[in-house]
Each structure stands twice: as structure tokens, then as C-alpha cells.
């Protein structure tokens, strides 16, 4: 049996793979090294899973299943080489990611019921830790769902 976080990550990866700016440079680990040849790229991962805002009351869903809604923090990091236009490139990638993840069709493969995809924030950072100076936009979503039985 697959945990809902795995299904949510897989659905997010599928939704953002093939975007115009990042193409197939999508990685499912926050520790994947970002080398010059991999950029621009996306990293997709989850950070936390808790009872969601919709989960204040016990809900019966379908025949024989009941439970609380949960909310997983989904993170998408966009990484680009630092150039004079890095901020414009990051904004373009963010727009592409947001459009992809906020589409209902992005979540059809999750066995539980995804009841909400809520944008939380975007943070922009510069880093000189890699072989090439990089800029990164960290986009956070809260994905609310009812796990399947």
C-alpha cells in the first residue's frame, strides 16, 4: 500500500514535468545536487503531514470509512543559474508551477480524495554553495486530503 504523501508527490511531479522552462529536469529529493547541466530545474518533496483545517470533525466518506482530513506540506523548489535576469526566469517558472498544481486534473491519480490545494508562499534566495551561483524560489502548498481506507 502506498502512503498518500507518496501519491501526492508523484502527482505533483507528473504535473510539473514537461513545463516550458524546466522541461524534464524534475527531481524528487531536496538533497539532489543541482549542477550547471541540470538547470533550470525543479525539486519536489513533502515536509510535514498533519490534521488539516478541514479535519476538525470526524467525517464518514463512502461505505465504511471515516477519518479526519489531513494536510501535507508540498514544496517545489525552482533552481536557476544566477544571471542578470534570474528573477524573471524564476517568476516564469513559478507561474508555470502554480498553474500546473492548481489544476484539478493534477490530483486525479491520488487514491484518497484531494479536497484542496492551497498556495502558502514563495521565498526567493541566492546561493553560492554550488559550482555555479544559483537562485532558488521555494514554493509551498498545503494539500488537504482524505486518506483512502
C-alpha positions as CSV (number, residue, x, y, z in Angstrom):
1,X,0.0,0.0,0.0
2,X,1.3,3.4,-0.9
3,X,1.2,6.3,1.6
4,X,-0.8,9.3,0.5
5,X,2.3,11.5,0.7
6,X,4.0,9.3,-1.9
7,X,0.9,9.6,-4.2
8,X,0.7,13.4,-3.7
9,X,4.4,13.8,-4.5
10,X,4.1,11.6,-7.6
11,X,1.0,13.5,-8.8
12,X,2.9,16.8,-8.3
13,X,6.0,15.5,-10.1
14,X,3.8,14.4,-13.0
15,X,2.0,17.8,-13.1
16,X,5.3,19.8,-13.3
17,X,7.3,17.5,-15.6
18,X,7.4,18.9,-19.1
19,X,6.8,22.6,-18.2
20,X,8.2,25.0,-20.8
21,X,11.0,26.4,-18.8
22,X,12.2,23.4,-16.7
23,X,11.2,20.5,-19.1
24,X,12.1,17.1,-17.6
25,X,14.6,18.5,-15.1
26,X,12.4,17.5,-12.1
27,X,13.9,15.7,-9.1
28,X,12.1,14.1,-6.1
29,X,14.6,14.9,-3.4
30,X,15.5,18.0,-1.6
31,X,19.1,16.9,-1.5
32,X,19.6,16.3,-5.2
33,X,22.7,18.2,-6.2
34,X,21.9,21.0,-8.7
35,X,24.8,21.1,-11.2
36,X,25.0,23.6,-14.1
37,X,23.9,21.0,-16.7
38,X,20.7,20.3,-14.7
39,X,19.4,23.9,-14.7
40,X,16.8,25.3,-14.7
41,X,15.2,22.5,-12.6
42,X,12.6,21.7,-10.0
43,X,12.9,19.7,-6.8
44,X,9.6,18.3,-5.4
45,X,9.2,17.0,-1.9
46,X,6.9,16.9,1.2
47,X,7.9,18.2,4.6
48,X,5.0,17.6,7.0
49,X,1.7,15.9,7.3
50,X,-0.9,16.9,9.9
51,X,-4.6,17.1,10.5
52,X,-5.8,19.7,8.1
53,X,-8.1,22.7,8.7
54,X,-11.0,20.7,7.1
55,X,-10.2,17.9,9.6
56,X,-11.7,19.4,12.7
57,X,-14.6,17.0,12.6
58,X,-14.7,13.3,12.0
59,X,-16.1,12.6,8.6
60,X,-17.6,9.4,7.1
61,X,-16.6,9.0,3.5
62,X,-18.2,6.3,1.4
63,X,-19.2,2.9,2.9
64,X,-17.3,2.0,6.0
65,X,-14.6,4.6,6.1
66,X,-14.3,7.5,8.5
67,X,-11.5,9.8,9.4
68,X,-10.1,13.3,9.6
69,X,-8.8,15.3,6.7
70,X,-5.1,15.7,6.6
71,X,-2.9,18.3,5.2
72,X,0.6,17.7,3.7
73,X,3.1,20.5,3.1
74,X,4.2,20.2,-0.6
75,X,7.4,22.0,-1.6
76,X,8.5,22.8,-5.1
77,X,12.0,24.4,-5.4
78,X,12.8,26.1,-8.7
79,X,16.5,26.5,-9.2
80,X,18.2,28.6,-11.9
81,X,21.7,29.9,-12.7
82,X,22.2,33.4,-11.4
83,X,22.2,35.8,-14.3
84,X,21.0,39.3,-14.8
85,X,17.5,38.0,-15.4
86,X,17.3,35.3,-12.9
87,X,14.3,36.9,-11.1
88,X,12.3,37.0,-14.3
89,X,13.1,33.4,-15.0
90,X,12.1,32.3,-11.5
91,X,8.8,34.3,-11.8
92,X,8.1,32.5,-15.1
93,X,8.8,29.1,-13.6
94,X,6.6,29.9,-10.5
95,X,3.7,30.9,-12.8
96,X,4.1,27.6,-14.7
97,X,4.3,25.5,-11.5
98,X,1.3,27.3,-9.9
99,X,-0.8,26.8,-13.0
100,X,0.1,23.1,-13.1
101,X,-0.5,22.4,-9.4
102,X,-3.7,24.4,-9.1
103,X,-5.4,22.3,-11.9
104,X,-7.8,19.7,-10.6
105,X,-6.6,17.2,-13.1
106,X,-3.2,17.2,-11.4
107,X,-4.6,15.2,-8.5
108,X,-6.7,12.6,-10.2
109,X,-4.2,9.8,-9.5
110,X,-4.3,10.1,-5.7
111,X,-6.2,7.2,-4.1
112,X,-7.6,9.3,-1.3
113,X,-9.7,12.4,-2.1
114,X,-7.7,15.7,-2.5
115,X,-10.1,18.4,-1.3
116,X,-7.9,21.4,-1.6
117,X,-4.6,22.7,-2.9
118,X,-3.7,25.9,-1.1
119,X,-0.8,28.2,-2.1
120,X,1.1,29.2,1.0
121,X,4.1,31.3,0.0
122,X,7.1,31.7,-2.3
123,X,10.5,32.6,-1.0
124,X,13.4,33.7,-3.2
125,X,17.1,33.0,-2.2
126,X,20.5,33.3,-3.8
127,X,23.2,30.7,-3.1
128,X,26.9,30.5,-3.9
129,X,27.3,27.0,-2.4
130,X,27.2,25.2,-5.8
131,X,29.7,25.2,-8.6
132,X,27.7,28.0,-10.3
133,X,25.8,30.7,-8.3
134,X,22.2,29.8,-8.2
135,X,18.9,31.4,-7.4
136,X,16.0,29.5,-5.9
137,X,12.3,30.0,-5.5
138,X,10.8,27.8,-2.8
139,X,7.0,27.4,-3.4
140,X,5.0,26.0,-0.6
141,X,1.5,24.5,-0.8
142,X,-0.8,22.8,1.7
143,X,-2.6,19.9,0.1
144,X,-5.7,18.8,2.0
145,X,-6.9,15.2,1.5
146,X,-9.0,12.4,3.0
147,X,-6.9,9.3,3.0
148,X,-8.5,6.2,1.5
149,X,-9.4,3.4,3.8
